[in-house]
Structures are given as C-alpha cells and as structure tokens.
C-alpha cells in the first residue's frame, strides 16, 4: 500500500491533536509527591566512649570527673551509657557525693520509628526560595491526605517538621517581615519536642515521586534511671520536685541554616517525671525530659525531696551535666550504702531432706525423722543487734520459705502460710493446689516464660538467688534472680498480699525463725547476717 506525503502529514497532525495537555513533554507535567517517614533520630555527641580514666583521675575527653565526695552516708554510682544497638560500649565511674560535682555526657541513639498518629507538616519552596504550598499529615495515615501536586522537571526545597505529638497543634510557620521565602521562614517560641527534616534542590519527575524523611530532634532529651544496690534496704518511696536546669522555656528554629535562637533567659527548671512509685520501687526510670538549651556543661539535676531507704533527703543534686542540642542522654544513678556484716554465732541455715518413699513428705537420712507434707520445718537463732537491719541470702530453695522476726512473720498468707514460688497440683499428697504468691516486679514469674522453677536455680554466697532484707525500721524487701548467679531484682507479692513490718531491734538481740512447709523434697540453703552502717570513704 502506498501513501502520499500529504496523507502522512495529515495523519501525524491528527495524532498530535489527540495528545492530552498534562502528558509530559521534556519532563514537564504533574509531579505527585508522596512523603514517607523513614524514622526519627538524635545527633551523636562528640564524646569518645573508648577513652579510659587517665592517671590524674579524669577522662581525657572531659566525660567524667572522678571525685570522692560523700553525701551523708550513702554513695551514688554515676554511669553514662550509649543508647545505641550498634555498640555496647559504656563509660562509668563510681562517685561518692556530698555535694554536686560530676560531668555527664550524651548517649548516642539509633534511628527509631515515629509513633503512629503523630502529626507532621511538609512545606515546599520553589527553586527561587518562595513558598509554594504546605500539607499536613498524620503518620500511618498519609494516604488519606493525598499526594502533594507539584511541577515535574523543577527543583524544590522541602521542609518536614513535627513536635512529636498526636494531639498538640503544629507550630505556625512565621516569616520575617512577612516575606514568604525559605530564607525568612521560622518556627517561633517552640516549647515541645521539635523535629525537622530539610532537603534542598530536589528535582521531581513526571508521575509519582517519593520523599524519604528522617525527622531529626533539634532539642535535647534526658532519661534518668534510679536503682538501689542489692545490699541496700527499703525502696524509693518519694520523688518530689525533681528537675534539671536552668534551661530555656522555648526557642525559635530558623529554616535558613537550620539554626536555633535561644532566649538565654535561663528561667526554667525542666521537670523530671517518674512513674507512680506505689508502695516503693528499687528501680525506676523517668519519662524522657525535654531540655531546651544551647550547648552547656553546667546543668544541675536536683531532687527536691527523695525518700530512699526510709531516709528523706532534700535538695540532693548532681551538677555539671553536659547538654548538647539534639542529643539524647541516659543518666543512671545507682544508690548504695556503706556497711559491714555483723556475723551470727552460727549462720548455717541449711537443710536438705529427700521425699519419702510414699511421696507424702520428706525425711532426714541421718536420723530417719519424717515430716509429712504440710508440716513446718523450723530453724531458730539469735541475731545480734545491728543498726542497718538483717539480710538472709538463699542459694538453693525448694520451693517456699517464711521468716519470723521477734514474733512477727514477714508474710501472713491464710492460704499458703509462706512465700510460695511455685504453682502445682499436690492433691495426691494431701495438699491440694499450691499457688505461687510472689513474682518479679516486672510481672514475670519463676517457672514461666523461660525463667526456671525456683528449685532448679542455684546461687553462691556472692550471688544468691534470693535475698530477704529487713531494714532498720523493720521494712521487708525481697530480691530474686531469674538465672543461676544472675543479678538480683525486686520481687513483689501478688494480689493484695503485703509484707509485714517486723520489730527489728537496733540494740540488744533479735529472735529470728526460718520456717518451711514440707512438700515432698524440701530444702533451703543460705546464710543470715546483720548489717551495720559505716562511714563511706
């Protein structure tokens, strides 16, 4: 078939007239920009965490100043750790405080996910810096807001910002002298957790474009954790007016140069808030505390009132805390007292009796004495007075125990009659269902979730698996381990059960009785000792 040149020209013109006006020509047309939040991040502080203490007692990077100051009669071990899953490196020191003298350093954190429902705003500026448009999003629901419509083939500057909240309104974009350009754009008097992402000269293509965003924290954050040494009695019962300061209440963020203009009025103490302490905790971590402040090394952590170990301290403080903008800090304070043991005349509190052949009790292989299931095994002794109470360390146990001090049991449980670490059916031996009445403070239990049953665990004198502590005021605290020779953590009674306060004598002698209800094989291995408080050095 032959076509004339004129026919071909008409045919080409016909095809050209059918082309849609929004089809790309030379990269032109509509560019749809979809935002994707890839995470949030903090800055890395410039501290070398590999540095070790030098001979003059300080770390070359200025991370920690090694002092030996006593605060009354307890010690605070200060430890700064990196919050970074790529490294387990830590720098720590053990510093004794009477005043306030400790240099802190920032931790390093990984990029983490933004919380679903968090609001953020994306602002687009043209290549000449003039404002183009802004669009608000909710993380996890971006599709409902739709894509941002822009021009293909052009370059833009994009700014995404958030205050890390699902409820608080986003800061309003303000322009210097009303000139709506990137160079004049700023967020004024921001008092929340500001996070910002900026990318310049991003060229868009026709069709769908994706903008990956990592929101970067622009202010500092500090998390404070308080722990008690396993030899310390009691718990943390009161934390009132805990603050860090002085800092600024707000600051202004300038898009151009990504600079922060602080008020520098230093009129604010940032409140450090802790979870509810209930009847007392031995390990408590604060909620993250926002710090709006330029780079500084002179911030002070202050406890208005802290009641720990049945003693109330006021205005206990730690000074010279380092703050760098955009960094996240972990400040760990471990409290301990200085004590020495008051030994018993006979501190061997041990028995180990196998079950009888009919599995209805246990017996002493040496004397052939038999105890039926449900009967009590008892060991009594006299403990000398001590000004810091009494401790009973258990290295082996099957599978329950109770103590009586000067006539008062540490636990009154009408059903079990003792501290029971195991749940099992012993109906065949006349005891019915035995029910565990104690658990770890985090809700985990022996014999569940990968934690061995109590009778399968073993400890040593240095690393007992159970520690029962009686304070000088008679408060009872129990710590336990989840593994052989593992760290001791707080244990709490289940339901409405509470430990009794017992009458401990700080002069004269104390009568102590250890009891154990027989349930087939029955054993307890441990030792008891008094504790006397001594001066810290």
VENFENSUL-V11736 format. One record per pair of residues at least 4 apart in sequence whose C-alpha atoms are under 8 Angstrom apart, sorted by the first residue. I is the first residue (numbers start at 1). J is the second residue. If there is no record, write none. Layout:
I,J  I,J
This chain:
3,7  3,8  4,8  5,9  6,10  7,11  8,12  9,13  10,14  11,15  12,16  13,17  14,18  15,19  19,23  22,29  22,30  23,28  23,29  24,28  24,29  24,30  24,206  25,29  27,152  27,153  27,205  27,206  28,151  28,152  28,153  28,205  28,206  29,151  29,152  29,206  30,149  30,150  30,151  30,152  30,206  30,207  31,149  31,150  31,151  31,152  31,204  31,205  31,206  31,207  31,208  31,209  32,147  32,148  32,149  32,150  32,206  32,207  32,208  32,209  33,147  33,148  33,149  33,150  33,208  33,209  33,210  33,211  34,146  34,147  34,148  34,208  34,209  34,210  34,211  35,142  35,147  35,210  35,211  35,212  35,213  36,210  36,211  36,212  36,213  37,114  37,139  37,212  37,213  37,214  37,215  38,113  38,212  38,213  38,214  39,111  39,112  39,113  39,114  39,213  39,214  39,215  40,111  40,112  40,113  40,114  40,195  40,214  40,215  40,216  40,217  41,109  41,110  41,111  41,112  41,214  41,215  41,216  41,217  42,108  42,109  42,110  42,111  42,216  42,217  42,218  42,326  42,327  42,328  43,108  43,109  43,216  43,217  43,326  43,327  43,328  44,106  44,107  44,108  44,109  44,327  45,105  45,106  45,107  45,108  45,324  45,327  47,61  47,63  47,105  47,106  48,61  49,89  49,90  49,91  50,89  50,90  50,91  51,59  51,60  51,61  52,59  52,60  52,91  53,57  53,58  53,59  53,60  54,58  54,59  54,60  57,65  57,66  57,67  58,62  58,64  58,65  58,66  59,63  59,64  59,65  62,103  63,103  63,104  63,105  64,93  64,102  64,103  64,104  64,105  65,101  65,102  65,103  66,93  66,94  66,95  66,102  67,95  67,96  67,101  67,102  68,95  68,96  68,97  68,537  69,95  69,96  69,97  69,98  69,99  70,74  70,75  70,96  70,97  70,98  70,99  70,536  70,537  71,75  71,96  71,97  71,98  71,99  72,98  73,337  73,338  73,534  73,535  73,536  74,96  74,97  74,335  74,336  74,337  74,338  74,536  75,95  75,96  75,97  75,335  75,336  75,337  75,338  75,536  76,94  76,95  76,96  76,97  76,333  76,334  76,335  76,336  77,93  77,94  77,95  77,96  77,332  77,333  77,334  77,335  77,336  78,92  78,93  78,94  78,95  78,331  78,332  78,333  78,334  79,90  79,91  79,92  79,93  79,94  79,331  79,332  79,333  80,90  80,91  80,92  80,104  80,105  80,106  80,107  80,329  80,330  80,331  80,332  81,89  81,90  81,91  81,92  81,107  81,330  81,331  82,87  82,88  82,89  82,90  82,106  82,107  82,108  82,109  82,330  83,107  83,108  83,109  83,110  83,330  84,88  84,107  84,108  84,109  84,110  85,109  85,110  96,537  97,101  99,316  99,317  99,318  100,317  100,318  100,319  100,320  101,318  101,319  101,320  102,318  102,319  102,320  102,321  103,297  103,319  103,320  103,321  103,322  104,297  104,320  104,321  104,322  104,331  105,321  105,322  105,323  105,329  106,322  106,323  106,324  106,327  106,328  106,329  106,330  107,327  107,328  107,329  107,330  108,327  108,328  108,329  109,328  114,118  114,139  114,164  115,139  115,164  116,138  116,139  116,140  117,138  117,139  117,140  117,141  117,165  117,166  118,138  118,139  118,162  118,164  118,165  118,166  118,167  119,136  119,137  119,138  119,139  119,162  119,163  119,164  119,165  119,166  119,167  119,170  120,136  120,137  120,138  120,139  120,160  120,161  120,162  120,163  120,164  120,170  121,134  121,135  121,136  121,137  121,160  121,161  121,162  121,170  122,134  122,135  122,136  122,137  122,158  122,159  122,160  122,161  123,132  123,133  123,134  123,135  123,158  123,159  123,160  124,131  124,132  124,133  124,134  124,156  124,157  124,158  124,159  125,129  125,130  125,131  125,132  125,133  125,156  125,157  125,158  125,181  125,182  126,130  126,131  126,132  126,155  126,156  126,157  127,154  127,155  127,156  127,157  127,201  129,157  129,181  129,182  129,183  130,180  130,181  130,182  131,180  131,181  131,182  135,148  136,145  137,141  137,142  137,145  138,142  138,166  141,145  142,146  143,147  151,204  151,206  152,203  152,204  152,205  152,206  152,207  153,203  153,204  153,205  153,206  154,203  154,204  154,205  155,201  155,202  155,203  155,204  156,200  156,201  156,202  156,203  156,204  157,198  157,199  157,200  157,201  157,202  158,198  158,199  158,200  158,202  159,196  159,197  159,198  159,199  160,196  160,197  160,198  160,213  160,215  161,194  161,195  161,196  161,197  161,215  162,170  162,193  162,194  162,195  162,196  162,215  163,168  163,170  163,171  163,192  163,193  163,194  163,195  164,192  164,193  164,194  164,195  171,187  171,188  171,190  172,187  172,188  173,185  173,186  173,187  173,188  174,178  174,185  174,186  174,187  174,188  175,179  175,180  175,181  175,184  175,185  175,186  176,180  176,184  176,185  176,186  179,184  180,184  180,185  181,185  182,255  182,256  183,255  183,256  184,254  184,255  184,256  185,254  185,255  185,256  186,252  186,253  186,254  186,255  187,252  187,253  187,254  188,251  188,252  188,253  189,250  189,251  189,252  190,194  190,250  190,251  190,252  190,253  191,249  191,250  191,251  191,292  192,250  192,290  193,217  193,218  193,219  193,290  194,217  194,218  194,219  195,215  195,216  195,217  195,218  196,215  196,216  196,217  196,218  197,213  197,214  197,215  197,216  204,209  205,209  216,326  217,326  217,327  218,325  218,326  219,290  219,291  219,292  219,293  219,325  219,326  219,327  220,290  220,291  220,292  220,293  220,323  220,324  220,325  220,326  220,327  220,328  220,329  221,288  221,289  221,290  221,291  221,326  221,327  221,328  221,329  222,288  222,289  222,290  222,291  222,328  222,329  222,330  222,331  223,285  223,286  223,287  223,288  223,289  223,329  223,330  223,331  224,272  224,285  224,286  224,287  224,288  224,330  224,331  224,332  224,333  225,283  225,284  225,285  225,286  225,330  225,331  225,332  225,333  226,282  226,283  226,284  226,285  226,332  226,333  226,334  226,335  227,282  227,283  227,284  227,332  227,333  227,334  227,335  228,232  228,235  228,282  228,283  228,334  228,335  228,336  229,334  229,335  229,336  230,479  230,488  230,489  231,336  231,337  231,469  232,309  232,336  232,337  233,309  233,388  233,389  233,469  233,470  233,471  233,477  234,282  234,308  234,309  234,310  234,469  234,470  234,471  234,475  234,476  234,477  235,280  235,281  235,282  235,308  235,309  235,310  235,477  236,277  236,280  236,281  236,282  236,306  236,307  236,308  236,309  237,277  237,278  237,279  237,280  237,281  237,306  237,307  237,308  238,277  238,280  238,305  238,306  238,307  238,308  239,274  239,303  239,304  239,305  239,306  239,307  240,303  240,304  240,305  240,306  241,271  241,272  241,303  241,304  241,305  242,271  242,272  242,273  242,301  242,302  242,303  242,304  242,305  243,269  243,270  243,271  243,272  243,301  243,302  243,303  243,304  244,269  244,270  244,271  244,272  244,299  244,300  244,301  244,302  245,266  245,268  245,269  245,270  245,299  245,300  245,301  246,266  246,267  246,268  246,269  246,270  246,299  246,300  247,264  247,265  247,266  247,267  247,268  247,269  247,270  247,291  247,292  247,293  248,262  248,263  248,264  248,265  248,266  248,267  248,268  248,291  248,292  248,293  249,266  249,267  249,268  249,292  250,262  250,263  250,292  251,260  251,261  251,262  251,263  251,292  252,260  252,261  252,262  253,258  253,259  253,260  253,261  254,258  254,259  254,260  254,261  255,259  262,293  262,294  264,293  270,289  270,290  270,291  271,289  272,286  272,287  272,288  272,289  273,286  273,287  273,289  274,284  274,285  274,286  274,287  275,284  275,285  275,286  275,287  277,281  277,284  281,490  282,490  283,490  292,325  293,323  293,324  293,325  294,323  294,324  294,325  295,322  295,323  295,324  295,325  296,321  296,322  296,323  296,324  297,320  297,321  297,322  297,323  298,319  298,320  298,321  298,322  299,319  299,320  299,321  299,322  299,323  300,317  300,318  300,319  300,320  300,321  301,317  301,318  301,319  301,321  302,315  302,316  302,317  302,318  303,314  303,315  303,316  303,317  304,314  304,315  304,316  305,312  305,313  305,314  305,315  305,316  306,312  306,313  306,314  306,316  307,311  307,312  307,313  308,312  308,313  309,471  310,473  323,327  337,533  337,536  338,533  338,534  338,535  338,536  339,388  339,531  339,532  339,533  339,534  339,535  340,531  340,532  340,533  340,534  341,529  341,530  341,531  341,532  342,384  342,386  342,529  342,530  342,531  342,532  343,347  343,528  343,529  343,530  344,382  344,383  344,384  344,528  344,529  344,530  346,381  347,527  347,528  347,529  348,526  348,527  348,528  349,379  349,524  349,525  349,526  349,527  349,528  350,523  350,524  350,525  350,526  350,527  351,523  351,524  351,525  352,364  352,521  352,522  352,523  352,524  352,525  353,362  353,363  353,364  353,365  353,521  353,522  353,523  354,362  354,363  354,364  354,365  354,520  354,521  354,522  355,359  355,360  355,361  355,362  355,363  355,520  355,521  355,522  356,360  356,361  356,362  356,363  356,370  356,520  359,429  359,520  360,372  360,373  360,429  360,430  360,519  360,520  361,370  361,371  361,372  361,373  361,518  361,519  361,520  361,521  362,370  362,371  362,372  362,373  362,518  362,519  362,520  362,521  362,522  363,368  363,369  363,370  363,371  364,368  364,369  364,370  365,369  371,375  371,376  371,518  372,518  372,519  373,429  373,430  373,431  373,517  373,518  373,519  373,520  374,431  374,517  374,518  374,519  375,517  375,518  376,515  376,516  376,517  376,518  377,515  377,516  377,517  377,518  378,513  378,514  378,515  378,516  379,513  379,514  379,515  380,511  380,512  380,513  380,514  381,511  381,512  381,513  382,509  382,510  382,511  382,512  383,509  383,510  383,511  383,512  383,529  383,530  384,508  384,509  384,510  384,530  385,389  385,505  385,506  385,507  385,508  385,509  385,510  385,530  386,390  386,472  386,505  386,506  386,507  386,530  386,531  386,532  387,472  387,506  387,507  387,531  387,532  387,533  388,471  388,472  388,506  388,530  388,531  388,532  388,533  389,469  389,470  389,471  389,472  389,473  389,474  389,504  389,506  389,530  389,531  389,532  390,469  390,470  390,471  390,472  390,528  390,529  390,530  390,531  391,467  391,468  391,469  391,470  391,528  391,529  391,530  391,531  392,467  392,468  392,469  392,526  392,527  392,528  392,529  393,461  393,464  393,465  393,466  393,467  393,468  393,526  393,527  393,528  394,459  394,464  394,465  394,466  394,467  394,524  394,525  394,526  394,527  395,458  395,459  395,460  395,461  395,463  395,464  395,465  395,466  395,524  395,525  395,526  396,455  396,457  396,458  396,459  396,465  396,523  396,524  396,525  396,526  397,454  397,455  397,522  397,523  397,524  397,525  398,454  398,455  398,521  398,522  398,523  398,524  399,420  399,421  399,422  399,454  399,455  399,522  399,523  400,418  400,419  400,420  400,421  400,422  400,516  400,517  401,418  401,419  401,420  401,514  401,515  401,516  401,517  402,409  402,410  402,411  402,417  402,418  402,419  402,514  402,515  402,516  403,409  403,410  403,411  403,512  403,513  403,514  403,515  404,408  404,409  404,410  404,512  404,513  404,514  404,515  405,409  405,410  405,502  405,503  405,504  405,510  405,511  405,512  405,513  406,502  406,503  406,504  406,510  406,511  406,512  407,511  408,500  408,502  408,503  409,500  409,502  410,476  410,499  410,500  410,501  410,502  411,417  411,418  411,419  411,498  411,499  411,500  412,417  412,418  412,497  412,499  412,500  413,417  413,418  413,497  416,420  416,434  416,435  418,516  418,517  419,436  419,437  419,438  420,435  420,436  420,437  420,438  421,436  421,437  421,438  421,439  421,446  421,453  421,454  422,434  422,435  422,436  422,446  422,447  422,453  422,454  423,433  423,434  423,435  423,436  424,433  424,434  424,435  425,432  425,433  425,434  426,430  426,431  426,432  426,433  426,434  427,431  427,432  427,433  428,432  437,493  437,494  437,495  438,445  438,491  438,492  438,493  438,494  439,443  439,444  439,445  439,446  439,491  439,492  439,493  439,494  440,444  440,445  440,480  440,489  440,490  440,491  440,492  441,489  441,490  441,491  441,492  444,448  444,449  445,449  445,451  446,451  446,452  446,453  446,454  446,482  447,451  447,452  447,453  447,454  448,452  448,453  451,482  451,483  452,456  452,457  452,482  452,483  453,457  457,465  457,483  457,484  458,464  458,465  458,484  458,485  459,463  459,464  459,465  459,484  459,485  460,464  460,465  460,485  461,526  463,485  463,486  463,487  464,481  464,485  465,480  465,481  465,482  465,483  465,484  465,485  465,486  465,488  466,478  466,479  466,480  466,481  466,488  467,478  467,479  467,480  467,488  468,476  468,477  468,478  468,479  469,476  469,477  469,478  470,474  470,475  470,476  470,477  470,504  471,475  471,476  471,504  472,504  472,505  472,506  473,501  473,502  473,503  473,504  474,501  474,502  474,503  474,504  475,499  475,500  475,501  475,502  476,499  476,500  476,501  476,502  477,490  477,491  477,499  478,490  478,491  478,492  479,488  479,489  479,490  479,491  480,487  480,488  480,489  480,490  480,491  481,485  481,486  481,487  481,488  481,489  482,486  482,487  483,487  493,497  493,498  493,499  504,510  505,509  505,510  518,522
